[in-house]
Amino acid sequence: MRHLIIDERGVKALIRKLKPDKASGPDKLPNRVLQQCSEELAPGLTHIYISTRNHYPQKKCRKTGDRRTLPPYSRRAVDN
């Protein structure tokens, strides 16, 4: 797993990459507003992200995948 670095510059860059015409999230803030306020929001969001990461460290995934091939879709099997 790569080491994740969270800094204010990166948070600002991510906010700027938001698509302004996309729907807002559960906070109901339009992406356009987030982009316009990125300078003011980035320090606080950075602190929240770092605190959350330190409080809830990422656990290593011990689960291994079990890949199985599904049979091809058959309309006859669905109709019966």
Buried (B, 14 or more C-beta within 10 A) or exposed (E): EEEEEBEBEBBBEEBEEBEEEEEEEEEEEBBBEBBEEBEEBBEEBBEEBEEEEEEEEEEEEEEEEEEEEEEEEEEEEEEE
